Amino acid sequence: MQPSLKLNLRQQQVLWATVRRYVATAEPVGSQALVQEYNLNVSPATVRNAMGFLEKSGLLFQPHTSAGRVPSDFGYRLYVDQLMSPTQSLGRQVDVLLAGELDWEGWSFEALLRGATQVLSSLSGYLALITVPQATTAQIRHLQLIQVDPGQILLVVLLDSLVTQSVVIRLPYSLQPPLEEEDTLGRELEILSNFLTRHLRGRHLSDVATLDWTDVDHEFRRYADTLQNAILELVRRTRIPAPTQLVISGLAEVLRQPEFSDTQQVQAIVQLLEEDQAQLWPLFFEPATVEDNRRVRVWIGSENPLEPMQGCALVASTYLKDAVPVGSVGILGPTRMVYENAVAVVEAAADYLSEALSQRGPGYAN
C-alpha cells in the first residue's frame, strides 16, 4: 500500500465524486459530469486541476489519453479509509431480512447459511461467501518465557491439545537490561510467565488482545505491547482453520459486471472458488493486531495476494460464537464496488450470525 496522503477539502470532494460516478457508470469520469451531478459549486477548470493533482498522486489514472479519469486501487483505498460511510439503512435491512427469512428452528445450519448468502448477494449485487463454522479453537494450558539471547526471548505456549507453539521475541532496546543485570530479566520473565498463565489458562490465544495488564505490577507493564504482539503472531500462525465448506451465492450476477468480460479471468476466479478455496482462508481469517480494531477487512485489487482476485475487491469479517471467531462472512466483487453497501452488509451479517450462534445451543457451531 502507498503511504498516507493528505488531501484538502476540494480534493477530497473531487475524489469522492469521481469514485461514486465511476462506480455508477463504469465509464471514465470527466470534470463536466462532476460539476453537473454533484453540486461542487466550482468551475470545470477547478475540478480538472483537482483531478490532475489526484492523478499525479496515484489516486486516479487515465485509461486513454482523451478519456476521463478512473480511480486506482490506491484511490479506492483512500476512499474506503477516509471518505465513505457504511450505509446504515442497508445494515438494518440485512437484519430484518435475515430474521424474517431464516428458520433457526426448522433448518439445518448449512441451509441457514445458504439462505443468508442468498440474502447478502441479492442486497449487495455481488458474490456472497460464508464459511461453515469451525470447531472451537484450542485453549491455553501454560505459557513460558525463556531468555535465549541478550536481546531475545522465547515464548512457548502449551495448548490443551498438548500441541506446543513458540515464537522468538526480539526485545526493543528499551527493554534490554544492562549485561550486569541479565539475571534480573530472568526473574522478570518468570513473573510474567506466571501472570500470563494465570490470566490466560483455559482461554484462547486471541484473548491476549483484551488482557487487563493493570493486574501486574507497574514495572512489568512495559512488556505489554511486545508480548501481546508476539502472542498475536502465534494466533496468525495457528488460527487459520483447516479448509472447510464455503457457501457461495451470486456468482452469475457478479460475473455480468463489465470487469469480468475476460473469459480467462472468469475461469480463474471460478477455479479459485470451486477448487482452491483453501487459499482464501488467510484472507478470511487474518487476525487483527493490537493496534488494529477494524471489524471489517477490505482487500482492494492489487492488495489481494491471490492473482485471480487482483481485479476484485473482497470485504470480509469474522462471526463469533461466545466471543470466539468461528467463521467468516465475505462479499467479492469488482474493485468498482459500492463499498458503503458491501461493508454495511458484511458487518450486519457478521453481527447477526454471531448473536444467533451465541444464543442457540452448541450444536449450531459444529
C-alpha positions in Angstrom: 0.0 0.0 0.0 1.2 3.5 -0.8 1.9 5.9 2.1 -0.9 8.0 3.5 -1.7 11.2 1.6 -3.4 14.3 3.0 -5.9 15.9 0.7 -7.5 19.3 1.1 -11.3 19.5 1.2 -11.7 20.2 -2.5 -9.5 17.3 -3.5 -11.5 15.0 -1.1 -14.8 16.1 -2.7 -13.5 15.5 -6.2 -12.1 12.1 -5.4 -15.3 11.1 -3.6 -17.4 12.3 -6.6 -15.1 10.5 -9.1 -15.4 7.2 -7.3 -19.2 7.5 -6.9 -19.6 8.4 -10.6 -17.3 5.7 -11.9 -18.9 3.0 -9.7 -22.3 4.0 -11.0 -21.4 4.2 -14.8 -18.2 2.1 -15.3 -17.2 4.9 -17.7 -14.1 7.2 -17.2 -15.2 10.4 -15.4 -14.8 13.9 -16.8 -14.8 17.2 -14.9 -18.0 18.5 -16.6 -20.0 15.5 -15.3 -18.8 16.0 -11.8 -19.8 19.7 -11.8 -23.3 18.9 -13.2 -24.1 16.0 -11.0 -22.5 16.6 -7.6 -23.1 20.3 -6.9 -19.5 21.1 -6.4 -20.1 24.8 -6.9 -16.9 25.3 -8.8 -15.9 25.6 -12.4 -14.9 22.6 -14.5 -11.4 24.0 -14.7 -11.1 23.9 -10.9 -12.3 20.3 -10.9 -9.8 19.5 -13.7 -7.0 20.9 -11.6 -8.0 18.8 -8.6 -8.3 15.7 -10.8 -4.8 16.5 -12.2 -3.4 16.5 -8.6 -5.2 13.3 -7.8 -3.7 11.7 -10.9 -0.2 12.8 -10.1 -0.7 11.4 -6.6 -1.6 8.0 -7.9 -5.3 8.1 -6.9 -6.7 8.4 -10.4 -5.5 7.5 -13.8 -6.5 7.9 -17.5 -7.1 4.7 -19.4 -6.8 6.6 -22.6 -5.3 10.0 -23.4 -8.6 11.6 -24.4 -10.6 9.8 -21.7 -11.7 11.0 -18.3 -10.2 9.6 -15.1 -10.7 6.3 -13.3 -9.9 5.5 -9.6 -6.8 3.5 -9.0 -6.6 0.8 -6.3 -4.9 3.4 -4.1 -7.7 5.8 -4.8 -10.3 3.3 -3.7 -8.2 2.6 -0.6 -8.2 6.2 0.4 -11.9 6.5 -0.3 -12.7 3.4 1.9 -10.4 4.5 4.7 -11.2 8.2 4.8 -14.2 9.3 2.7 -17.0 6.7 2.9 -19.6 5.9 5.5 -21.3 2.5 5.6 -25.0 2.6 4.5 -26.7 2.2 7.9 -30.2 1.7 6.4 -28.9 -1.3 4.4 -27.4 -2.8 7.6 -30.8 -2.6 9.2 -32.4 -4.2 6.1 -30.0 -7.1 6.4 -31.1 -7.7 10.0 -34.8 -7.6 9.0 -34.4 -9.9 6.0 -32.2 -12.5 7.8 -34.5 -12.6 10.8 -37.5 -12.9 8.6 -36.3 -15.4 6.0 -34.1 -17.8 8.1 -35.8 -20.6 10.2 -33.4 -21.4 13.0 -35.7 -24.0 14.5 -36.5 -26.0 11.4 -33.5 -25.7 9.1 -30.0 -27.3 9.2 -27.2 -24.9 9.8 -25.9 -25.4 6.2 -29.4 -24.5 4.9 -29.3 -21.4 7.1 -26.0 -20.3 5.7 -27.3 -20.9 2.1 -30.3 -18.7 2.9 -28.0 -16.0 4.4 -25.7 -15.9 1.4 -28.7 -15.5 -1.0 -29.9 -12.6 1.1 -26.5 -10.9 1.1 -25.8 -11.4 -2.7 -29.3 -10.1 -3.5 -28.9 -7.0 -1.4 -25.3 -6.2 -2.4 -25.3 -7.3 -6.1 -22.0 -9.1 -5.5 -20.8 -12.6 -4.7 -21.6 -13.6 -1.1 -19.4 -16.1 0.7 -19.8 -17.6 4.2 -17.6 -20.2 5.8 -19.2 -23.0 7.8 -18.3 -22.6 11.5 -15.1 -24.0 12.7 -14.8 -26.1 15.8 -13.7 -24.1 18.9 -10.0 -23.3 18.7 -7.5 -24.8 21.2 -7.2 -23.3 24.6 -4.1 -22.3 26.5 -2.7 -24.6 29.2 0.6 -23.0 30.1 2.9 -20.2 28.9 6.6 -19.8 29.5 9.0 -17.0 28.7 12.7 -18.1 28.3 15.7 -15.9 27.7 17.7 -17.2 24.7 20.0 -14.2 23.9 20.7 -10.8 25.5 18.1 -9.2 23.2 15.8 -12.2 22.6 13.3 -14.3 24.5 11.4 -17.4 23.5 7.6 -17.6 24.2 6.4 -21.2 24.5 2.7 -21.9 24.7 1.3 -25.3 25.6 -2.3 -25.8 24.3 -4.9 -28.2 25.8 -4.4 -30.5 22.8 -0.8 -30.8 24.1 0.4 -29.1 21.0 3.3 -26.6 21.6 3.6 -23.3 19.8 6.5 -21.0 20.1 7.8 -17.7 18.8 11.1 -15.8 19.3 10.6 -12.2 20.5 13.2 -9.6 19.8 13.1 -7.2 22.7 13.1 -3.4 22.0 16.3 -1.8 23.1 14.4 -0.1 25.9 13.5 -3.5 27.4 17.0 -4.9 27.2 18.8 -4.9 30.6 22.5 -4.0 31.0 24.8 -7.0 30.9 25.4 -6.9 34.7 21.6 -7.2 35.3 20.8 -10.2 33.0 19.7 -12.3 35.9 17.1 -9.6 36.6 15.5 -10.3 33.2 15.2 -14.0 34.1 13.3 -13.2 37.3 11.0 -10.8 35.4 10.3 -13.4 32.8 9.3 -15.9 35.4 6.9 -13.4 37.0 5.5 -12.5 33.6 5.1 -16.2 32.7 3.1 -16.8 35.9 1.0 -13.7 35.2 0.2 -14.8 31.6 -0.5 -18.4 32.6 -2.8 -17.4 35.4 -4.9 -15.0 33.3 -4.9 -16.9 30.0 -5.2 -20.6 31.1 -8.3 -22.0 29.6 -8.7 -19.1 27.2 -7.9 -18.7 23.6 -4.7 -17.1 22.2 -6.7 -14.3 20.7 -7.9 -13.2 24.2 -4.5 -11.6 24.8 -5.9 -8.6 22.9 -8.3 -7.9 25.8 -5.9 -8.9 28.6 -6.0 -6.5 31.6 -2.5 -5.5 32.4 -3.5 -3.5 35.4 -3.3 -6.7 37.5 0.5 -6.9 37.1 3.0 -4.5 38.8 3.6 -1.3 37.0 7.2 -2.1 36.3 6.2 -5.1 34.2 3.6 -3.2 32.1 6.3 -2.0 29.8 6.3 -5.5 28.3 2.6 -5.5 27.4 2.7 -4.4 23.8 5.7 -6.6 22.9 4.1 -9.7 24.5 0.7 -9.0 23.0 2.1 -8.7 19.5 4.1 -11.9 20.0 1.1 -13.9 21.0 -1.0 -12.4 18.2 1.8 -13.6 15.8 1.1 -17.1 17.2 -2.6 -16.5 16.5 -1.7 -15.6 12.9 0.1 -18.9 12.5 -2.4 -21.2 14.3 -5.8 -19.8 13.9 -6.1 -20.0 10.2 -8.5 -23.0 10.1 -8.3 -26.2 8.1 -10.2 -25.9 4.9 -14.0 -26.2 5.3 -17.0 -25.7 3.3 -17.6 -22.3 1.7 -21.2 -21.4 1.0 -21.5 -19.2 -2.1 -24.3 -17.3 -3.8 -24.5 -14.7 -6.6 -21.8 -15.9 -8.9 -23.9 -15.5 -12.1 -24.8 -11.9 -11.1 -21.4 -10.7 -10.3 -19.9 -12.2 -13.5 -22.2 -10.0 -15.5 -20.2 -7.0 -14.5 -18.1 -5.5 -17.4 -14.9 -6.1 -15.5 -15.4 -9.8 -15.9 -15.8 -9.9 -19.7 -12.4 -11.7 -19.9 -13.2 -15.4 -20.1 -9.8 -16.4 -18.7 -10.2 -14.2 -15.7 -13.7 -15.6 -15.0 -12.3 -19.2 -15.3 -9.5 -18.3 -12.8 -12.0 -16.9 -10.3 -14.4 -19.9 -10.6 -11.5 -22.3 -10.2 -10.4 -20.5 -7.1 -13.8 -20.6 -5.6 -14.6 -24.2 -6.6 -11.2 -26.0 -6.3 -8.7 -23.8 -4.5 -10.8 -22.4 -1.6 -8.1 -23.2 1.0 -6.1 -20.3 -0.5 -8.8 -17.9 0.7 -8.6 -18.8 4.4 -5.7 -16.4 5.2 -7.8 -13.5 3.9 -10.9 -14.6 5.7 -9.3 -15.3 9.0 -6.4 -12.8 9.2 -6.3 -11.7 12.9 -6.0 -8.1 13.8 -3.0 -6.6 15.5 -3.3 -4.9 18.9 -3.4 -1.5 17.2 -6.0 -2.5 14.6 -9.6 -2.6 15.8 -11.3 -2.8 12.4 -14.2 -5.1 12.4 -14.4 -5.4 8.6 -11.4 -6.0 6.3 -11.3 -4.7 2.8 -8.7 -6.0 0.2 -8.7 -3.9 -3.0 -7.3 -5.1 -6.3 -3.5 -5.5 -6.1 -3.7 -5.7 -2.3 -5.1 -9.2 -2.8 -2.2 -11.8 -2.7 -4.1 -14.2 -5.0 -3.6 -13.3 -8.7 -7.2 -14.2 -9.8 -8.5 -11.7 -7.3 -6.3 -8.8 -8.2 -9.1 -7.3 -10.3 -11.5 -7.7 -7.4 -12.3 -6.4 -4.0 -13.0 -8.6 -1.0 -14.9 -7.3 2.0 -14.9 -9.8 5.0 -15.5 -10.0 8.7 -15.4 -12.9 11.1 -18.5 -14.0 13.0 -18.3 -15.3 16.6 -19.7 -17.9 19.0 -19.3 -16.8 22.6 -16.7 -14.2 21.6 -14.5 -16.7 19.7 -14.2 -16.4 15.9 -15.6 -19.5 14.2 -16.4 -18.4 10.7 -16.3 -15.6 8.2 -18.7 -13.6 6.0 -17.4 -12.0 2.8 -18.5 -10.1 -0.3 -16.5 -10.4 -3.5 -16.9 -8.1 -6.5 -15.0 -5.9 -8.9 -12.9 -3.1 -7.5 -15.6 -0.8 -8.9 -17.7 -1.7 -5.9 -20.2 0.2 -3.8 -18.0 -0.2 -0.7 -20.5 1.6 1.5 -23.1 -1.1 0.8 -20.6 -4.0 0.9 -19.2 -3.0 4.3 -22.7 -2.5 5.8 -23.9 -5.8 4.5 -20.9 -7.8 5.8 -20.9 -6.0 9.2 -24.6 -6.6 9.8 -24.5 -10.2 8.6 -21.5 -11.0 10.9 -23.3 -9.4 13.8 -26.5 -11.3 13.1 -24.7 -14.7 12.8 -22.7 -14.0 16.0 -25.7 -13.2 18.0 -27.7 -16.1 16.6 -25.0 -18.6 17.2 -24.3 -17.4 20.8 -28.0 -17.5 21.7 -28.5 -21.0 20.4 -27.2 -24.4 21.5 -23.7 -25.7 20.8 -24.9 -27.9 18.0 -25.1 -24.9 15.7 -21.3 -24.4 15.9 -20.4 -27.9 14.8 
